[in-house]
Amino acid sequence: MESEEREKAGKQPSDLTDWFWRWTQQQKDYNLNELDIAQLLAANTFGASFNTTVVLVQCLCELATRPKYISLIRQEVIGVLRANNDTWTKEGIDSMKVLDSFIKESHRYNCFDHAGTPRVVKQDFRFKNGLHIPKGTVLMTPNAPMLFDEGYVKDPFEFDGIRFYELANSSKTPEMFRYTSTNPHYLQFGDGKHVCPGRFFAADELRLILAYLVFHFEIKLQRALPENLKIKRHNVLYLGINVLLKKIER
């Protein structure tokens, strides 16, 4: 097996399958096999595609209900395409700052995980201020409360698709306001050493799909957008939404 040979040679795992194989070898008490590895891979793939799909649908619905942003983003997309010989390139997609801002604001405004990055305390822990956390406690970050805290976000209950675009333009560190950026007050992708490693790929997917749709189609909803569904700590779009696309003749 390639993973076994790489481990014997002292090499780092080459892909996710390799990582999972090595992890299963460490769990001697559970007798994990190849089927368990396949199930882990399937669960990981589902988790990655599901979250990206949720954000994509949120963005489409926000565009359909806020058409002024469609024209803004379409102008940006057309300009970038012309500058790149009418070719879709990664560099071009990365340069679409208005689109990036709209995606980030849509994700913020429709925060999927009200409480994120769940962790289980493996041993009793006491903070310097005396707060005691017993073993087995499940901890989560206050994701949504911070995204709607006026101390961190101006007019948090107002949707502003160019919020992060304007913040970036007025900042000496504009990269802090990109969709993939993280900090202790913006935990959509987690933070610290356990921050989501797949956020850059997810962002590229979202930018490319949305740029393509805005360039080629008019976007509308068949009917008014209903309120989101609240399922425990999750905030999910109503599943019966029909998004209408009409091809733009060029």
Secondary structure, DSSP 8 states (H G I E B T S, - for coil): -HHHHHHHTT----SHHHHHHHHHHH-TTTT--HHHHHHHHHHHHHHHHHHHHHHHHHHHHHHHH-THHHHHHHHHHHHHHHHTTT---HHHHHT-HHHHHHHHHHHHHT-SBSSEEEEE--S-EE-TTS-EE-TT-EEEE-HHHHHT-TTTSSSTTS--TTHHHHHHHT-S-GGGGSTT--BTTB-TT--GGGS-TTHHHHHHHHHHHHHHHHHHEEEEESS-----EEETTEEE--TT--EEEEE---
